[in-house]
Amino acid sequence: MQPSDPDLTPLVTPDPTVPAVTPAPAPAPSPVGQVVSGGFDPAASVLPGGPQPVTPQATVAPQAYVGSFDAPPGAANVTQAPLQTTEPIANTGRRRILKPLLISLAVLVVIGGGSATAYFGYYMNSSVIYGQALKNTGKGYDRLITYLDDQAKLNYKGVVASGSYTFGSGSFASDGKLTFNSNKDDSDTTADLNMGSGRLSIDVRDIKNKTAIPDIYFKVDGLDTLSGLTQGLGLGTQINSLDNQWIVIDHSLFDSLQKGTSSSSSPTHDQVLDAAHAFGQVNKQYVFTTDKNKAVLTVVKKYGLATVDGHKTYRYQVALNKSNVKKYITAQRDALKASKLGGWIKQNNYENDLDLAYDSMQQSADNINPKNTFDLWADVNTRVMYKVRFTDQSNPGSSYTDVGLDYKGGSDYPFFISSYSKSGGNTDTGSFIADLNTKTHVTNLKVNFKSTGSTASNFNGNASVKQTNDVAPINTPTGAKPIMQVLNELGLGSTYQNLSTGGNTSSSTSSPLTLQN
């Protein structure tokens, strides 16, 4: 039975086969029921009229009600049921249980609401946002290094890339497309360029041989589009004869150019990766931290919440802590030397150069002015650093550079650098974006530059890069002319001789590739 039901069931239903017994008139009711705060208290009352004697075969007159504190219309003078029936007792028990339950629920709502308010206040606290954003950005750096390491271990067979660009300046306009494919140690790069007066096609191939230096093959189709330039150099006819002709730069040419110069092996992937991990650990201690004894950044002003480029952010003004910056530089140097890359540096006698570089950074740190501040935006939702803005202190508001991560969740990680500069009547804007998708393993690159005013120009470029195992063979071109033969045909044979001898034409030792004019 529900208290709100208008047709409440009687406590006792009459039996139609048994005649009802009319009870004796009852004395005037006595108001023994009690009204208490919060409603009627069934534990402290009896129904008006008191209990009535009932014969075993008789039923109590109907129209006695429970579940509501007011009888329905027309029931004011009905005979009430005796308290000995079981249903009123059950109803009384329900009331005893319901009241403390409601009170407990109300307490929980108050406590829960207070806890939610307290948590929300903590979660949106500016210091909490700042600290969590720093910490998560440091974790993001570690995940990126781990991702790159995992990708390197897959030993992909090659890389595929493609891109395009447009350029305009005054009345000149150009556009082009580029492709790159590699197959283990060989690669092929093509370009289709609009030079204004016509299109120029370029094909360059690196073909590995037994030495560390590859043979380079290239050809150019559409050299007549460069006639204005080549005729000015007196090379018009000769250049045109090389149109769409493969030319090879043999590795022995580079070998001879390297004679007398020091050379060293390149660092391995493991050595570079170990140094990156070492840098990450130092960054956690000094950059992505709020520890006042080590943090290179200190908050000097809190601007508040702001939506920037689709990000709900909290903006801070920060400055560099000179003492901690100097500690940071030393820690980075020591971490680099202790890494595997440090072993390569020592083996190739670059330690002195490394020390000089870090000494120079220490001297620069001595000039840090705490009044030179920059702005930092932390994303409230992702809890990572969105961007940092470095402003020209001599021209604030008119020249700045932004560096950051336009991360909005998911598997896309768009790293970016953008700039803005306004001087005189010219305004220059530019941006570079490297968007890594850790699900498709594709990196998309975008470059944009625009200048307005007296030197109006614009450049837009994009490229897509992906490692792959689906590679095509790269063939060695046939019928290629040696570069020295081409130089001779152009009357430039002495150029290589000067390069290979360092300008000392009297040297008695000539290169095996030196040609006489």
Contacts in CASP RR format, 6 or more apart in sequence:
PFRMAT RR
TARGET T0000
AUTHOR 0000-0000-0000
METHOD contacts of the structure
MODEL  1
MQPSDPDLTPLVTPDPTVPAVTPAPAPAPSPVGQVVSGGFDPAASVLPGG
PQPVTPQATVAPQAYVGSFDAPPGAANVTQAPLQTTEPIANTGRRRILKP
LLISLAVLVVIGGGSATAYFGYYMNSSVIYGQALKNTGKGYDRLITYLDD
QAKLNYKGVVASGSYTFGSGSFASDGKLTFNSNKDDSDTTADLNMGSGRL
SIDVRDIKNKTAIPDIYFKVDGLDTLSGLTQGLGLGTQINSLDNQWIVID
HSLFDSLQKGTSSSSSPTHDQVLDAAHAFGQVNKQYVFTTDKNKAVLTVV
KKYGLATVDGHKTYRYQVALNKSNVKKYITAQRDALKASKLGGWIKQNNY
ENDLDLAYDSMQQSADNINPKNTFDLWADVNTRVMYKVRFTDQSNPGSSY
TDVGLDYKGGSDYPFFISSYSKSGGNTDTGSFIADLNTKTHVTNLKVNFK
STGSTASNFNGNASVKQTNDVAPINTPTGAKPIMQVLNELGLGSTYQNLS
TGGNTSSSTSSPLTLQN
1 8 0 8 1.000
1 9 0 8 1.000
1 66 0 8 1.000
1 67 0 8 1.000
3 67 0 8 1.000
3 68 0 8 1.000
6 72 0 8 1.000
8 65 0 8 1.000
8 66 0 8 1.000
8 67 0 8 1.000
8 68 0 8 1.000
8 72 0 8 1.000
10 62 0 8 1.000
10 63 0 8 1.000
10 64 0 8 1.000
10 65 0 8 1.000
11 60 0 8 1.000
11 64 0 8 1.000
11 65 0 8 1.000
11 66 0 8 1.000
11 81 0 8 1.000
11 85 0 8 1.000
11 87 0 8 1.000
11 88 0 8 1.000
12 59 0 8 1.000
12 60 0 8 1.000
12 62 0 8 1.000
12 64 0 8 1.000
12 81 0 8 1.000
12 85 0 8 1.000
13 59 0 8 1.000
13 62 0 8 1.000
14 20 0 8 1.000
14 59 0 8 1.000
14 61 0 8 1.000
14 62 0 8 1.000
15 59 0 8 1.000
18 57 0 8 1.000
18 58 0 8 1.000
18 59 0 8 1.000
20 58 0 8 1.000
20 59 0 8 1.000
20 61 0 8 1.000
21 54 0 8 1.000
21 55 0 8 1.000
21 58 0 8 1.000
21 59 0 8 1.000
22 61 0 8 1.000
23 52 0 8 1.000
23 53 0 8 1.000
23 54 0 8 1.000
23 61 0 8 1.000
23 79 0 8 1.000
26 49 0 8 1.000
26 50 0 8 1.000
26 52 0 8 1.000
26 79 0 8 1.000
27 49 0 8 1.000
29 48 0 8 1.000
29 49 0 8 1.000
29 50 0 8 1.000
30 48 0 8 1.000
30 49 0 8 1.000
31 48 0 8 1.000
32 45 0 8 1.000
32 46 0 8 1.000
33 40 0 8 1.000
33 44 0 8 1.000
33 45 0 8 1.000
33 46 0 8 1.000
34 40 0 8 1.000
34 41 0 8 1.000
34 44 0 8 1.000
34 45 0 8 1.000
35 41 0 8 1.000
36 44 0 8 1.000
39 69 0 8 1.000
40 69 0 8 1.000
42 91 0 8 1.000
42 92 0 8 1.000
42 95 0 8 1.000
42 96 0 8 1.000
43 92 0 8 1.000
43 96 0 8 1.000
46 83 0 8 1.000
47 64 0 8 1.000
47 80 0 8 1.000
47 81 0 8 1.000
47 83 0 8 1.000
47 88 0 8 1.000
48 80 0 8 1.000
49 80 0 8 1.000
50 80 0 8 1.000
50 82 0 8 1.000
50 83 0 8 1.000
51 82 0 8 1.000
51 83 0 8 1.000
51 84 0 8 1.000
52 60 0 8 1.000
52 79 0 8 1.000
52 82 0 8 1.000
54 60 0 8 1.000
54 82 0 8 1.000
60 79 0 8 1.000
60 81 0 8 1.000
60 82 0 8 1.000
60 85 0 8 1.000
61 78 0 8 1.000
61 79 0 8 1.000
62 78 0 8 1.000
63 71 0 8 1.000
63 75 0 8 1.000
63 78 0 8 1.000
63 79 0 8 1.000
64 78 0 8 1.000
64 79 0 8 1.000
64 80 0 8 1.000
64 81 0 8 1.000
65 71 0 8 1.000
65 72 0 8 1.000
65 75 0 8 1.000
66 87 0 8 1.000
66 88 0 8 1.000
66 91 0 8 1.000
67 91 0 8 1.000
71 78 0 8 1.000
81 88 0 8 1.000
83 89 0 8 1.000
122 128 0 8 1.000
124 380 0 8 1.000
126 302 0 8 1.000
126 304 0 8 1.000
126 314 0 8 1.000
126 316 0 8 1.000
127 290 0 8 1.000
129 314 0 8 1.000
129 378 0 8 1.000
129 380 0 8 1.000
129 383 0 8 1.000
130 290 0 8 1.000
130 299 0 8 1.000
130 314 0 8 1.000
130 316 0 8 1.000
130 378 0 8 1.000
131 290 0 8 1.000
132 383 0 8 1.000
133 378 0 8 1.000
133 379 0 8 1.000
133 383 0 8 1.000
133 384 0 8 1.000
133 385 0 8 1.000
134 287 0 8 1.000
134 288 0 8 1.000
134 289 0 8 1.000
134 290 0 8 1.000
134 385 0 8 1.000
135 288 0 8 1.000
135 289 0 8 1.000
136 382 0 8 1.000
136 383 0 8 1.000
136 384 0 8 1.000
137 288 0 8 1.000
137 384 0 8 1.000
137 385 0 8 1.000
137 405 0 8 1.000
138 280 0 8 1.000
138 283 0 8 1.000
138 284 0 8 1.000
138 287 0 8 1.000
138 288 0 8 1.000
140 384 0 8 1.000
141 280 0 8 1.000
141 283 0 8 1.000
141 288 0 8 1.000
142 277 0 8 1.000
142 280 0 8 1.000
144 413 0 8 1.000
144 436 0 8 1.000
145 273 0 8 1.000
145 276 0 8 1.000
145 277 0 8 1.000
145 280 0 8 1.000
147 438 0 8 1.000
148 273 0 8 1.000
149 273 0 8 1.000
151 441 0 8 1.000
151 467 0 8 1.000
152 269 0 8 1.000
152 273 0 8 1.000
154 467 0 8 1.000
156 467 0 8 1.000
156 468 0 8 1.000
156 469 0 8 1.000
157 183 0 8 1.000
157 184 0 8 1.000
157 468 0 8 1.000
157 469 0 8 1.000
157 471 0 8 1.000
158 181 0 8 1.000
158 182 0 8 1.000
158 183 0 8 1.000
158 184 0 8 1.000
158 467 0 8 1.000
158 468 0 8 1.000
158 469 0 8 1.000
158 471 0 8 1.000
159 180 0 8 1.000
159 181 0 8 1.000
159 182 0 8 1.000
159 465 0 8 1.000
159 466 0 8 1.000
159 467 0 8 1.000
159 468 0 8 1.000
160 180 0 8 1.000
160 181 0 8 1.000
160 182 0 8 1.000
160 465 0 8 1.000
160 466 0 8 1.000
160 468 0 8 1.000
160 471 0 8 1.000
161 178 0 8 1.000
161 179 0 8 1.000
161 180 0 8 1.000
161 181 0 8 1.000
161 463 0 8 1.000
161 464 0 8 1.000
161 465 0 8 1.000
161 466 0 8 1.000
162 177 0 8 1.000
162 178 0 8 1.000
162 179 0 8 1.000
162 180 0 8 1.000
162 463 0 8 1.000
162 464 0 8 1.000
163 177 0 8 1.000
163 178 0 8 1.000
163 179 0 8 1.000
163 461 0 8 1.000
163 462 0 8 1.000
163 463 0 8 1.000
163 464 0 8 1.000
164 175 0 8 1.000
164 176 0 8 1.000
164 177 0 8 1.000
164 178 0 8 1.000
164 461 0 8 1.000
164 462 0 8 1.000
165 175 0 8 1.000
165 176 0 8 1.000
165 178 0 8 1.000
165 447 0 8 1.000
165 459 0 8 1.000
165 460 0 8 1.000
165 461 0 8 1.000
165 462 0 8 1.000
166 173 0 8 1.000
166 174 0 8 1.000
166 175 0 8 1.000
166 176 0 8 1.000
166 458 0 8 1.000
166 459 0 8 1.000
166 460 0 8 1.000
166 461 0 8 1.000
167 173 0 8 1.000
167 174 0 8 1.000
167 175 0 8 1.000
167 457 0 8 1.000
167 458 0 8 1.000
167 459 0 8 1.000
167 460 0 8 1.000
168 174 0 8 1.000
168 457 0 8 1.000
168 458 0 8 1.000
168 459 0 8 1.000
169 456 0 8 1.000
169 457 0 8 1.000
169 458 0 8 1.000
170 456 0 8 1.000
170 457 0 8 1.000
172 196 0 8 1.000
173 194 0 8 1.000
173 196 0 8 1.000
174 193 0 8 1.000
174 194 0 8 1.000
174 195 0 8 1.000
174 196 0 8 1.000
175 193 0 8 1.000
175 194 0 8 1.000
176 191 0 8 1.000
176 192 0 8 1.000
176 193 0 8 1.000
176 194 0 8 1.000
177 191 0 8 1.000
177 192 0 8 1.000
178 189 0 8 1.000
178 190 0 8 1.000
178 191 0 8 1.000
178 192 0 8 1.000
178 463 0 8 1.000
179 189 0 8 1.000
179 190 0 8 1.000
179 191 0 8 1.000
180 187 0 8 1.000
180 188 0 8 1.000
180 189 0 8 1.000
180 190 0 8 1.000
181 187 0 8 1.000
181 188 0 8 1.000
181 471 0 8 1.000
181 472 0 8 1.000
181 474 0 8 1.000
182 188 0 8 1.000
182 471 0 8 1.000
182 474 0 8 1.000
183 471 0 8 1.000
183 472 0 8 1.000
183 473 0 8 1.000
183 474 0 8 1.000
184 208 0 8 1.000
184 471 0 8 1.000
185 206 0 8 1.000
185 208 0 8 1.000
185 214 0 8 1.000
186 205 0 8 1.000
186 206 0 8 1.000
186 207 0 8 1.000
186 208 0 8 1.000
186 214 0 8 1.000
186 474 0 8 1.000
187 205 0 8 1.000
187 206 0 8 1.000
187 474 0 8 1.000
188 203 0 8 1.000
188 204 0 8 1.000
188 205 0 8 1.000
188 206 0 8 1.000
188 474 0 8 1.000
189 202 0 8 1.000
189 203 0 8 1.000
189 204 0 8 1.000
189 205 0 8 1.000
190 201 0 8 1.000
190 202 0 8 1.000
190 203 0 8 1.000
190 204 0 8 1.000
191 200 0 8 1.000
191 201 0 8 1.000
191 202 0 8 1.000
192 199 0 8 1.000
192 200 0 8 1.000
192 201 0 8 1.000
193 199 0 8 1.000
193 200 0 8 1.000
193 201 0 8 1.000
193 202 0 8 1.000
195 225 0 8 1.000
195 226 0 8 1.000
196 225 0 8 1.000
197 225 0 8 1.000
198 222 0 8 1.000
198 225 0 8 1.000
199 222 0 8 1.000
199 225 0 8 1.000
200 220 0 8 1.000
200 221 0 8 1.000
200 222 0 8 1.000
200 223 0 8 1.000
200 225 0 8 1.000
200 226 0 8 1.000
201 220 0 8 1.000
201 221 0 8 1.000
201 222 0 8 1.000
202 218 0 8 1.000
202 219 0 8 1.000
202 220 0 8 1.000
202 221 0 8 1.000
203 218 0 8 1.000
203 219 0 8 1.000
204 216 0 8 1.000
204 217 0 8 1.000
204 218 0 8 1.000
205 216 0 8 1.000
205 217 0 8 1.000
205 218 0 8 1.000
205 474 0 8 1.000
205 476 0 8 1.000
205 477 0 8 1.000
206 214 0 8 1.000
206 215 0 8 1.000
206 216 0 8 1.000
207 214 0 8 1.000
207 215 0 8 1.000
207 216 0 8 1.000
207 217 0 8 1.000
207 474 0 8 1.000
207 476 0 8 1.000
208 214 0 8 1.000
209 215 0 8 1.000
209 251 0 8 1.000
211 251 0 8 1.000
211 255 0 8 1.000
213 251 0 8 1.000
213 254 0 8 1.000
213 255 0 8 1.000
214 251 0 8 1.000
215 248 0 8 1.000
215 249 0 8 1.000
215 250 0 8 1.000
215 251 0 8 1.000
215 476 0 8 1.000
216 248 0 8 1.000
216 249 0 8 1.000
217 246 0 8 1.000
217 247 0 8 1.000
217 248 0 8 1.000
217 249 0 8 1.000
217 476 0 8 1.000
217 477 0 8 1.000
217 480 0 8 1.000
218 246 0 8 1.000
218 247 0 8 1.000
218 249 0 8 1.000
219 244 0 8 1.000
219 245 0 8 1.000
219 246 0 8 1.000
219 247 0 8 1.000
219 477 0 8 1.000
220 242 0 8 1.000
220 243 0 8 1.000
220 244 0 8 1.000
221 243 0 8 1.000
221 244 0 8 1.000
222 243 0 8 1.000
222 244 0 8 1.000
223 230 0 8 1.000
223 239 0 8 1.000
223 240 0 8 1.000
223 242 0 8 1.000
223 243 0 8 1.000
224 240 0 8 1.000
224 243 0 8 1.000
226 239 0 8 1.000
227 236 0 8 1.000
227 240 0 8 1.000
230 236 0 8 1.000
230 239 0 8 1.000
230 240 0 8 1.000
235 490 0 8 1.000
238 489 0 8 1.000
238 490 0 8 1.000
238 491 0 8 1.000
239 490 0 8 1.000
241 489 0 8 1.000
242 481 0 8 1.000
242 486 0 8 1.000
242 489 0 8 1.000
245 481 0 8 1.000
246 477 0 8 1.000
246 478 0 8 1.000
246 479 0 8 1.000
246 480 0 8 1.000
246 481 0 8 1.000
247 480 0 8 1.000
247 481 0 8 1.000
247 482 0 8 1.000
247 483 0 8 1.000
247 486 0 8 1.000
248 477 0 8 1.000
248 480 0 8 1.000
248 481 0 8 1.000
248 482 0 8 1.000
248 483 0 8 1.000
249 483 0 8 1.000
250 482 0 8 1.000
250 483 0 8 1.000
250 513 0 8 1.000
252 512 0 8 1.000
252 513 0 8 1.000
253 483 0 8 1.000
253 484 0 8 1.000
253 496 0 8 1.000
253 513 0 8 1.000
256 500 0 8 1.000
256 511 0 8 1.000
256 512 0 8 1.000
256 513 0 8 1.000
257 499 0 8 1.000
257 500 0 8 1.000
259 500 0 8 1.000
264 348 0 8 1.000
265 348 0 8 1.000
267 341 0 8 1.000
267 344 0 8 1.000
268 344 0 8 1.000
270 340 0 8 1.000
271 339 0 8 1.000
271 340 0 8 1.000
271 341 0 8 1.000
271 342 0 8 1.000
271 343 0 8 1.000
271 344 0 8 1.000
272 341 0 8 1.000
274 339 0 8 1.000
274 340 0 8 1.000
274 341 0 8 1.000
275 335 0 8 1.000
275 336 0 8 1.000
275 339 0 8 1.000
275 340 0 8 1.000
275 341 0 8 1.000
275 342 0 8 1.000
277 339 0 8 1.000
278 335 0 8 1.000
278 336 0 8 1.000
278 338 0 8 1.000
278 339 0 8 1.000
279 332 0 8 1.000
279 335 0 8 1.000
279 336 0 8 1.000
281 335 0 8 1.000
282 328 0 8 1.000
282 331 0 8 1.000
282 332 0 8 1.000
282 335 0 8 1.000
285 291 0 8 1.000
285 294 0 8 1.000
285 331 0 8 1.000
286 294 0 8 1.000
286 295 0 8 1.000
286 296 0 8 1.000
286 324 0 8 1.000
286 327 0 8 1.000
286 328 0 8 1.000
286 331 0 8 1.000
287 295 0 8 1.000
287 296 0 8 1.000
287 297 0 8 1.000
287 328 0 8 1.000
289 295 0 8 1.000
292 298 0 8 1.000
293 324 0 8 1.000
294 324 0 8 1.000
294 327 0 8 1.000
294 328 0 8 1.000
295 321 0 8 1.000
295 324 0 8 1.000
296 320 0 8 1.000
296 321 0 8 1.000
296 324 0 8 1.000
296 325 0 8 1.000
296 328 0 8 1.000
297 318 0 8 1.000
297 319 0 8 1.000
297 320 0 8 1.000
297 321 0 8 1.000
297 376 0 8 1.000
298 318 0 8 1.000
298 319 0 8 1.000
298 320 0 8 1.000
298 321 0 8 1.000
299 316 0 8 1.000
299 317 0 8 1.000
299 318 0 8 1.000
300 317 0 8 1.000
300 318 0 8 1.000
300 319 0 8 1.000
300 373 0 8 1.000
301 316 0 8 1.000
301 317 0 8 1.000
301 373 0 8 1.000
302 314 0 8 1.000
302 315 0 8 1.000
302 316 0 8 1.000
302 317 0 8 1.000
303 314 0 8 1.000
303 315 0 8 1.000
303 316 0 8 1.000
303 317 0 8 1.000
303 375 0 8 1.000
304 314 0 8 1.000
304 315 0 8 1.000
305 312 0 8 1.000
305 313 0 8 1.000
305 314 0 8 1.000
305 315 0 8 1.000
305 380 0 8 1.000
306 313 0 8 1.000
306 314 0 8 1.000
306 315 0 8 1.000
306 377 0 8 1.000
307 313 0 8 1.000
308 315 0 8 1.000
308 377 0 8 1.000
308 386 0 8 1.000
309 406 0 8 1.000
310 408 0 8 1.000
311 377 0 8 1.000
311 379 0 8 1.000
311 381 0 8 1.000
311 386 0 8 1.000
311 406 0 8 1.000
311 408 0 8 1.000
312 379 0 8 1.000
312 380 0 8 1.000
312 381 0 8 1.000
313 377 0 8 1.000
313 378 0 8 1.000
313 379 0 8 1.000
313 380 0 8 1.000
313 386 0 8 1.000
314 377 0 8 1.000
314 378 0 8 1.000
314 380 0 8 1.000
315 375 0 8 1.000
315 376 0 8 1.000
315 377 0 8 1.000
316 375 0 8 1.000
316 376 0 8 1.000
316 377 0 8 1.000
316 378 0 8 1.000
317 373 0 8 1.000
317 374 0 8 1.000
317 375 0 8 1.000
317 376 0 8 1.000
318 373 0 8 1.000
318 374 0 8 1.000
318 375 0 8 1.000
318 376 0 8 1.000
319 370 0 8 1.000
319 371 0 8 1.000
319 372 0 8 1.000
319 373 0 8 1.000
319 374 0 8 1.000
320 368 0 8 1.000
320 370 0 8 1.000
320 372 0 8 1.000
321 370 0 8 1.000
322 365 0 8 1.000
322 366 0 8 1.000
322 368 0 8 1.000
322 370 0 8 1.000
325 365 0 8 1.000
325 368 0 8 1.000
326 362 0 8 1.000
326 365 0 8 1.000
326 366 0 8 1.000
329 358 0 8 1.000
329 361 0 8 1.000
329 362 0 8 1.000
329 365 0 8 1.000
330 358 0 8 1.000
330 362 0 8 1.000
332 358 0 8 1.000
333 354 0 8 1.000
333 355 0 8 1.000
333 358 0 8 1.000
336 342 0 8 1.000
336 345 0 8 1.000
336 354 0 8 1.000
337 343 0 8 1.000
337 345 0 8 1.000
337 346 0 8 1.000
337 351 0 8 1.000
337 354 0 8 1.000
345 351 0 8 1.000
345 354 0 8 1.000
372 393 0 8 1.000
374 388 0 8 1.000
374 389 0 8 1.000
374 390 0 8 1.000
374 391 0 8 1.000
375 388 0 8 1.000
375 389 0 8 1.000
375 391 0 8 1.000
376 385 0 8 1.000
376 387 0 8 1.000
376 388 0 8 1.000
376 389 0 8 1.000
377 385 0 8 1.000
377 386 0 8 1.000
377 387 0 8 1.000
377 388 0 8 1.000
377 389 0 8 1.000
378 384 0 8 1.000
378 385 0 8 1.000
378 386 0 8 1.000
379 385 0 8 1.000
379 386 0 8 1.000
379 407 0 8 1.000
382 407 0 8 1.000
382 408 0 8 1.000
382 409 0 8 1.000
384 405 0 8 1.000
384 407 0 8 1.000
385 404 0 8 1.000
385 405 0 8 1.000
386 404 0 8 1.000
386 405 0 8 1.000
386 406 0 8 1.000
386 407 0 8 1.000
387 402 0 8 1.000
387 403 0 8 1.000
387 404 0 8 1.000
387 405 0 8 1.000
387 406 0 8 1.000
387 416 0 8 1.000
388 402 0 8 1.000
388 403 0 8 1.000
388 404 0 8 1.000
389 400 0 8 1.000
389 401 0 8 1.000
389 402 0 8 1.000
390 400 0 8 1.000
390 401 0 8 1.000
390 402 0 8 1.000
390 403 0 8 1.000
391 397 0 8 1.000
391 399 0 8 1.000
391 400 0 8 1.000
392 398 0 8 1.000
392 399 0 8 1.000
392 400 0 8 1.000
395 423 0 8 1.000
398 421 0 8 1.000
398 422 0 8 1.000
398 423 0 8 1.000
399 420 0 8 1.000
399 421 0 8 1.000
399 422 0 8 1.000
399 423 0 8 1.000
400 419 0 8 1.000
400 420 0 8 1.000
401 417 0 8 1.000
401 418 0 8 1.000
401 419 0 8 1.000
401 420 0 8 1.000
402 416 0 8 1.000
402 417 0 8 1.000
402 418 0 8 1.000
402 419 0 8 1.000
403 416 0 8 1.000
403 417 0 8 1.000
404 415 0 8 1.000
404 416 0 8 1.000
404 417 0 8 1.000
405 413 0 8 1.000
405 414 0 8 1.000
405 415 0 8 1.000
405 416 0 8 1.000
406 414 0 8 1.000
406 415 0 8 1.000
406 416 0 8 1.000
406 433 0 8 1.000
407 413 0 8 1.000
407 414 0 8 1.000
411 437 0 8 1.000
411 438 0 8 1.000
411 439 0 8 1.000
411 440 0 8 1.000
412 435 0 8 1.000
412 436 0 8 1.000
412 437 0 8 1.000
413 435 0 8 1.000
413 436 0 8 1.000
413 437 0 8 1.000
413 438 0 8 1.000
414 433 0 8 1.000
414 434 0 8 1.000
414 435 0 8 1.000
414 436 0 8 1.000
415 433 0 8 1.000
415 434 0 8 1.000
415 435 0 8 1.000
415 436 0 8 1.000
416 431 0 8 1.000
416 432 0 8 1.000
416 433 0 8 1.000
416 434 0 8 1.000
417 431 0 8 1.000
417 432 0 8 1.000
418 429 0 8 1.000
418 430 0 8 1.000
418 431 0 8 1.000
418 432 0 8 1.000
419 428 0 8 1.000
419 429 0 8 1.000
419 430 0 8 1.000
419 431 0 8 1.000
420 427 0 8 1.000
420 428 0 8 1.000
420 429 0 8 1.000
420 430 0 8 1.000
421 427 0 8 1.000
421 428 0 8 1.000
421 429 0 8 1.000
422 428 0 8 1.000
425 453 0 8 1.000
425 454 0 8 1.000
426 451 0 8 1.000
426 452 0 8 1.000
426 453 0 8 1.000
426 454 0 8 1.000
426 455 0 8 1.000
427 451 0 8 1.000
427 452 0 8 1.000
427 453 0 8 1.000
428 449 0 8 1.000
428 450 0 8 1.000
428 451 0 8 1.000
429 448 0 8 1.000
429 449 0 8 1.000
429 450 0 8 1.000
429 451 0 8 1.000
430 448 0 8 1.000
430 449 0 8 1.000
430 450 0 8 1.000
431 446 0 8 1.000
431 447 0 8 1.000
431 448 0 8 1.000
431 449 0 8 1.000
432 445 0 8 1.000
432 446 0 8 1.000
432 447 0 8 1.000
433 444 0 8 1.000
433 445 0 8 1.000
433 446 0 8 1.000
433 447 0 8 1.000
434 443 0 8 1.000
434 444 0 8 1.000
434 445 0 8 1.000
435 443 0 8 1.000
435 444 0 8 1.000
435 445 0 8 1.000
435 446 0 8 1.000
436 443 0 8 1.000
437 443 0 8 1.000
437 444 0 8 1.000
440 466 0 8 1.000
441 466 0 8 1.000
441 467 0 8 1.000
442 464 0 8 1.000
442 465 0 8 1.000
442 466 0 8 1.000
443 464 0 8 1.000
443 465 0 8 1.000
443 466 0 8 1.000
444 462 0 8 1.000
444 463 0 8 1.000
444 464 0 8 1.000
444 465 0 8 1.000
445 462 0 8 1.000
445 463 0 8 1.000
445 464 0 8 1.000
445 465 0 8 1.000
446 461 0 8 1.000
446 462 0 8 1.000
447 459 0 8 1.000
447 460 0 8 1.000
447 461 0 8 1.000
447 462 0 8 1.000
448 459 0 8 1.000
448 460 0 8 1.000
448 461 0 8 1.000
449 457 0 8 1.000
449 458 0 8 1.000
449 459 0 8 1.000
449 460 0 8 1.000
450 457 0 8 1.000
450 458 0 8 1.000
450 459 0 8 1.000
451 457 0 8 1.000
451 458 0 8 1.000
484 493 0 8 1.000
484 496 0 8 1.000
484 513 0 8 1.000
484 515 0 8 1.000
485 515 0 8 1.000
487 493 0 8 1.000
487 495 0 8 1.000
487 496 0 8 1.000
487 515 0 8 1.000
488 515 0 8 1.000
488 517 0 8 1.000
491 517 0 8 1.000
493 515 0 8 1.000
493 517 0 8 1.000
494 517 0 8 1.000
496 511 0 8 1.000
496 513 0 8 1.000
496 514 0 8 1.000
496 515 0 8 1.000
497 505 0 8 1.000
497 510 0 8 1.000
497 511 0 8 1.000
497 514 0 8 1.000
498 505 0 8 1.000
500 511 0 8 1.000
500 513 0 8 1.000
500 514 0 8 1.000
501 507 0 8 1.000
501 510 0 8 1.000
501 511 0 8 1.000
END
